[in-house]
Amino acid sequence: MPKPLVTDLSVGDKVATLFVIKQMALAPFKKKSGKYLTLTLGDRSGEIPARMWDNAEPAAAQVRAGQVIAVN
């Protein structure tokens, strides 16, 4: 089965594929302590925003822009 491209995705689709991190930043939660991770992920067809709510700070310490990551 071919890898789904960003341009093939619709809201609510479930994915299990690889994307490159284009941008990333930690942002504070508004109503609780801690931070979440905001990401811009991409492939050859385009970019898509993503958020990681749980364990964001340890994850952010392990990845960087330009790195390829598995997304589920």
C-alpha positions as CSV (number, residue, x, y, z in Angstrom):
1,M,0.0,0.0,0.0
2,P,1.5,3.4,-0.9
3,K,2.4,5.9,1.7
4,P,-0.4,8.6,2.2
5,L,0.8,12.0,1.3
6,V,-0.2,15.2,3.1
7,T,-2.4,16.3,0.2
8,D,-4.3,13.0,0.5
9,L,-5.2,13.5,4.2
10,S,-8.6,14.7,5.4
11,V,-9.7,15.7,8.9
12,G,-10.2,12.6,11.1
13,D,-8.0,10.3,9.0
14,K,-5.8,7.9,11.0
15,V,-2.3,7.7,9.8
16,A,0.8,5.6,10.5
17,T,3.6,7.0,8.3
18,L,6.8,9.0,8.2
19,F,7.0,12.8,8.0
20,V,9.8,15.3,8.3
21,I,9.6,17.9,11.1
22,K,9.6,21.3,9.4
23,Q,9.1,23.4,12.6
24,M,8.5,22.6,16.2
25,A,8.0,24.6,19.5
26,L,6.8,24.0,23.0
27,A,3.8,26.1,24.1
28,P,2.3,26.4,27.6
29,F,-1.1,25.0,28.4
30,K,-3.6,27.7,29.3
31,K,-5.4,26.0,32.1
32,K,-2.8,23.6,33.6
33,S,0.9,23.4,34.2
34,G,3.2,21.9,31.6
35,K,3.7,22.3,27.9
36,Y,2.5,20.8,24.6
37,L,4.4,20.4,21.4
38,T,3.3,22.2,18.2
39,L,4.7,20.8,15.0
40,T,4.6,21.4,11.3
41,L,5.1,18.1,9.5
42,G,5.7,17.6,5.8
43,D,6.4,15.5,2.9
44,R,7.0,16.1,-0.8
45,S,3.3,17.1,-1.3
46,G,3.0,19.8,1.5
47,E,2.8,20.5,5.2
48,I,0.3,19.8,8.0
49,P,0.1,21.1,11.6
50,A,0.2,18.6,14.4
51,R,0.1,18.7,18.2
52,M,1.5,16.4,20.9
53,W,-0.3,16.7,24.2
54,D,1.2,14.0,26.4
55,N,4.9,13.7,27.3
56,A,5.7,16.7,25.0
57,E,8.7,18.1,26.9
58,P,10.7,14.8,26.9
59,A,9.8,14.2,23.2
60,A,10.9,17.7,22.3
61,A,14.3,17.0,23.8
62,Q,14.7,14.0,21.5
63,V,13.8,15.5,18.1
64,R,14.7,18.5,16.0
65,A,13.6,20.2,12.8
66,G,14.7,18.3,9.7
67,Q,14.4,14.9,11.4
68,V,12.1,12.2,10.0
69,I,9.7,10.8,12.6
70,A,7.0,8.1,12.7
71,V,3.5,9.4,13.2
72,N,0.6,7.4,14.5
